[in-house]
Amino acid sequence: MQSAGVKKVRARRNKRGPRRVPFGQTGVINQEQSQDDSSNVPIGQSRISWPDTLAALEKESLDSQIHRHKEWKRNGSIHEDYCRVCWKSHRLEPCMTCRLALHSECMPAGWLRNAENQLFCAVCVRRGWHVAPPTLTAPASPRLAEGHGGPAAGVPAIELDSISVATPCSHAAPLHGQPQASSTHEQSISDRQDIPATAPVQEASPNNKDIGVNGNTQPGVSRPPRQRKSRYISLRSEVDTAFNVLYREVEASEALRLENENLRNENARCIQTIQIRDLSLMAMRRELEHRRFSDQDLERLQASAAQLEHANRELQELRAKNESLEAELQVSRESAKEVQDWKAKFVALMNT
């Protein structure tokens, strides 16, 4: 009989429902819960090797990989704390478009590092994410005044300004390892502590018999699907909406940065094209000047050739005239010799 009484008392205690939480501790509990949700790698998870990673990626579709990438970006872009090649930590270099972090000496072939010293693993390079990484497709920008008839009530303007300054830096700055990701998470927690948490905790109803002491539903009751918890679950809905707007603005600035880089590359190509055209024009001008000089030289050569031809013609005429004069001289010599012979004969005839 005594044991039956004890069972009744325990049964009544189980029907009391979950323990109430003081109103002032809701923000701290929600912050701790968001910290647990933000860790992307469970403590008890078995480590995966690099060959197993490649085999799993070959079996997985590209749409599923893009979906996991977007979820990883929304959860804070937290990298792994071990290398999948040697399974060791410390001195890891994180990839900019996935959760992998590897040592520089363990890096598989195919990795790439851009001009901004950002590392991309071989898998992301093979997917082409080092050129055009997947972007988050956020919904249309909500208005802060919807549902409340004005700006966020109860939240000072100074605190919102501080949040708008701190949050884009935490999203836009590249992650270079696990310590920096933890510092970013601590900064977001410090921003949330500046705003009072006013979300009331659901009070336990005595008629709620389906929920036990630990908050677990009984086997006979259907449980609603669990929704993805926001990093800012301890804040007002207006502040969470403002964070979403700021996050979309950061994504837009990233897209504008990529567009600016593309325009710079196109401008550099145009400048190179202009330089090539200028050099080709200079070469054409030099060739025309050379041809002009060649034409002048050709004219001079033609004139000198004509003069030489005329001089050769005159020389031939002079030679022919000289030959005729020599022939006449020879004839005159022969006639003079003959005259001398006749003269000697006449003298001899006179002496006899």
C-alpha positions in Angstrom: 0.0 0.0 0.0 2.8 2.3 0.7 4.4 1.8 -2.7 1.1 2.5 -4.4 0.9 5.9 -2.6 4.3 6.8 -3.8 3.4 5.9 -7.4 0.3 8.2 -7.2 2.4 11.1 -6.0 4.9 10.6 -8.8 2.2 10.3 -11.3 0.7 13.6 -10.1 4.1 15.3 -10.3 4.5 14.1 -13.9 1.2 15.8 -14.8 2.3 19.2 -13.6 4.0 20.0 -16.9 7.3 21.7 -17.6 9.0 23.9 -15.0 8.4 27.6 -15.5 11.4 29.7 -16.4 11.8 33.2 -14.9 11.0 36.0 -17.3 14.5 37.6 -17.1 16.3 34.3 -18.1 14.5 33.8 -21.4 17.1 35.7 -23.4 20.0 33.8 -21.8 18.3 30.4 -22.5 17.5 31.3 -26.1 21.1 32.6 -26.6 22.5 29.3 -25.3 20.1 27.4 -27.5 21.1 29.5 -30.6 24.7 28.9 -29.8 24.1 25.1 -29.8 22.2 25.3 -33.0 24.8 27.5 -34.7 27.6 24.9 -34.3 27.6 23.1 -37.6 29.6 20.1 -36.6 28.3 17.9 -33.7 30.8 16.9 -31.1 30.1 13.2 -31.4 30.2 13.1 -35.2 32.6 10.7 -36.7 35.3 12.3 -38.8 35.1 11.7 -42.6 38.2 11.0 -44.7 39.0 12.7 -48.0 38.2 9.6 -50.3 34.9 9.2 -48.5 34.1 12.8 -49.1 34.8 12.5 -52.9 32.7 9.3 -53.1 29.8 11.0 -51.3 30.0 14.1 -53.6 29.9 11.9 -56.7 26.7 10.2 -55.5 25.0 13.5 -54.4 23.3 15.8 -57.0 24.4 19.3 -57.6 21.1 20.7 -56.4 21.5 19.0 -53.1 25.0 20.4 -52.8 23.8 23.9 -53.5 21.1 23.5 -50.9 23.6 22.4 -48.3 25.8 25.3 -49.2 23.0 27.8 -48.7 22.1 26.2 -45.4 25.7 26.4 -44.3 25.8 30.1 -45.3 22.6 30.8 -43.3 24.0 29.0 -40.2 27.1 31.3 -40.0 29.6 29.7 -42.5 31.3 27.7 -39.8 34.2 25.6 -40.9 35.3 22.2 -39.6 38.0 22.0 -36.9 40.0 19.1 -38.5 41.6 18.3 -41.8 39.9 15.5 -43.7 43.2 14.3 -45.2 45.3 13.8 -42.0 42.5 14.3 -39.4 44.5 16.8 -37.4 43.6 20.3 -36.3 45.6 23.6 -35.9 46.9 25.8 -38.7 43.9 25.0 -41.0 43.1 27.0 -44.1 39.4 27.3 -44.7 37.7 27.1 -48.1 35.6 30.2 -48.9 32.7 28.3 -50.4 32.3 25.2 -48.3 32.9 24.0 -44.7 36.1 22.2 -45.4 39.4 23.3 -43.8 42.7 21.7 -44.8 46.4 22.1 -44.1 48.4 23.7 -46.9 50.7 20.6 -47.1 47.7 18.3 -47.2 45.8 20.2 -49.9 44.7 17.8 -52.7 45.6 18.8 -56.3 43.3 21.2 -58.0 43.0 23.9 -55.3 43.1 27.6 -56.2 43.9 30.8 -54.5 42.7 34.1 -56.0 44.3 37.6 -55.9 42.6 38.4 -52.5 44.3 35.4 -50.9 41.1 33.4 -50.7 41.4 29.7 -50.8 39.1 27.4 -52.8 39.4 23.6 -52.4 39.6 21.2 -55.3 35.9 20.2 -55.0 34.7 23.9 -55.2 37.1 24.6 -58.1 35.7 21.5 -59.9 32.2 22.8 -59.3 33.1 26.3 -60.6 32.2 28.0 -57.3 35.5 29.9 -57.3 34.2 32.0 -60.2 30.4 32.1 -59.5 29.5 30.8 -56.0 25.8 30.1 -55.3 23.9 33.1 -53.9 21.2 33.0 -51.3 17.8 33.7 -52.8 16.2 35.7 -50.0 12.5 36.6 -50.1 11.2 40.1 -50.9 12.3 42.8 -48.5 9.7 43.0 -45.8 8.6 46.3 -44.4 9.4 47.0 -40.8 6.1 48.9 -40.4 3.9 46.0 -41.3 1.8 44.5 -38.5 2.7 47.2 -36.0 1.7 50.4 -37.8 5.2 52.0 -37.6 8.8 51.4 -36.8 10.0 48.8 -34.3 8.4 49.9 -31.1 10.3 49.3 -27.8 13.7 49.1 -29.5 15.9 52.3 -29.3 17.2 53.8 -32.5 20.8 53.8 -31.1 20.7 50.0 -30.6 19.4 49.4 -34.1 22.3 51.5 -35.5 24.8 49.6 -33.5 23.4 46.3 -34.8 23.4 47.6 -38.4 27.0 48.5 -38.1 28.1 45.2 -36.4 26.2 42.7 -38.3 27.3 43.3 -41.9 30.9 43.2 -40.8 30.4 39.8 -39.2 28.8 38.5 -42.4 31.0 40.2 -45.0 34.4 39.5 -43.4 35.9 36.3 -44.8 36.4 33.4 -42.4 40.0 32.2 -42.1 39.4 29.5 -39.5 37.4 28.3 -36.6 38.6 31.0 -34.1 37.3 33.8 -36.3 33.9 32.1 -36.7 33.6 31.9 -32.9 34.5 35.6 -32.5 31.8 36.5 -35.0 29.2 34.4 -33.1 30.3 36.1 -29.8 29.8 39.5 -31.4 26.3 38.6 -32.6 25.5 37.4 -29.0 26.8 40.7 -27.5 24.6 42.6 -30.0 21.6 40.6 -28.9 22.3 41.2 -25.2 21.9 45.0 -25.8 18.2 44.5 -26.7 15.8 43.3 -23.9 14.2 40.0 -24.6 10.4 40.5 -24.4 9.3 37.2 -25.9 7.2 35.5 -23.1 7.7 31.9 -22.2 4.7 29.7 -22.8 3.1 29.0 -19.4 2.4 25.5 -18.5 -1.2 24.6 -18.4 -2.5 22.2 -15.8 -4.8 20.7 -18.5 -1.9 19.9 -20.8 -1.6 16.3 -20.0 0.2 15.3 -23.2 3.5 16.9 -22.3 5.7 15.4 -19.7 8.2 16.9 -17.3 11.0 17.0 -19.8 8.9 18.5 -22.5 8.7 15.3 -24.6 5.4 14.4 -26.1 3.8 11.1 -25.3 3.7 8.3 -27.9 0.1 8.7 -28.7 0.3 12.4 -29.6 1.4 13.7 -33.0 4.3 16.2 -32.9 4.4 19.2 -35.3 7.4 19.3 -37.6 10.4 21.2 -36.2 11.1 24.5 -37.8 14.6 25.8 -38.4 15.6 28.0 -35.5 16.8 31.5 -36.2 20.1 32.8 -34.8 18.1 35.7 -33.4 15.4 33.7 -31.7 15.7 35.9 -28.6 14.9 39.1 -30.4 11.7 40.7 -31.5 10.2 39.9 -34.9 10.9 43.4 -36.1 14.6 43.1 -35.2 14.8 39.7 -36.9 13.2 41.2 -40.0 15.8 44.0 -39.9 18.6 41.5 -39.7 17.2 39.7 -42.7 17.1 43.0 -44.6 20.7 43.7 -43.6 21.7 40.2 -44.7 20.1 40.7 -48.1 21.9 44.0 -48.4 25.2 42.3 -47.7 24.4 39.7 -50.3 23.6 42.5 -52.8 26.9 44.2 -51.9 28.7 40.9 -52.6 27.0 40.7 -56.0 27.9 44.3 -56.7 31.5 43.6 -55.8 31.6 40.7 -58.3 30.0 42.9 -60.9 32.6 45.5 -60.2 35.4 43.0 -60.6 33.9 41.9 -63.9 33.7 45.5 -65.1 37.3 46.0 -64.1 38.4 42.9 -66.0 36.5 44.1 -69.0 38.0 47.6 -68.7 41.5 46.0 -68.5 40.8 44.0 -71.7 39.5 47.1 -73.5 42.7 49.0 -72.4 44.8 46.1 -73.8 42.8 46.2 -77.0 43.4 49.9 -77.4 47.1 49.5 -76.7 47.4 46.8 -79.3 45.6 49.0 -81.8 47.9 51.9 -81.1 50.9 49.7 -81.5 49.6 48.4 -84.8 49.0 51.9 -86.1 52.6 52.9 -85.1 53.9 49.8 -87.0 51.8 50.7 -90.1 53.2 54.3 -90.0 56.7 53.0 -89.8 56.1 50.7 -92.7 54.7 53.5 -94.8 57.7 55.7 -94.0 60.0 52.9 -95.0 58.1 52.4 -98.2 58.3 56.1 -98.9 62.0 56.0 -98.4 62.3 53.0 -100.6 60.4 54.8 -103.4 62.7 57.7 -103.2 65.8 55.4 -103.3 64.2 53.6 -106.3 63.8 56.9 -108.2 67.4 57.9 -107.5 68.6 54.5 -108.7 66.5 54.7 -111.8 68.0 58.2 -112.6 71.5 57.0 -112.0 70.8 53.9 -114.2 69.6 56.2 -117.0 72.7 58.3 -116.7 74.9 55.3 -116.8 73.1 54.0 -119.9 73.6 57.4 -121.6 77.3 57.4 -120.7 77.7 53.9 -122.1 76.1 55.0 -125.3 78.5 57.9 -125.6 81.4 55.7 -124.8 80.5 53.3 -127.6 80.1 56.2 -130.0 83.6 57.6 -129.0 85.1 54.1 -129.4 83.6 53.8 -132.9 84.9 57.3 -133.9 88.3 56.4 -132.5 88.5 53.3 -134.6 87.6 55.2 -137.7 90.3 57.8 -137.0 92.9 55.1 -136.4 92.0 53.5 -139.7 92.4 56.9 -141.5 95.7 57.4 -139.8 96.9 54.0 -141.0 95.9 54.8 -144.5 97.7 58.2 -144.4 100.8 56.4 -143.0 100.8 53.9 -145.8 100.4 56.7 -148.4 103.2 58.7 -146.8 105.5 55.7 -147.0 104.7 55.2 -150.6 105.4 58.8 -151.3 108.8 58.5 -149.6 109.6 55.4 -151.7 108.8 57.3 -154.9 110.8 60.3 -153.7 113.9 58.0 -153.1 113.5 56.4 -156.5 113.3 59.9 -158.2 116.5 61.1 -156.4 118.3 57.9 -157.5 117.1 58.4 -161.0 118.3 62.1 -161.0 121.8 61.1 -159.8 122.4 58.6 -162.6 
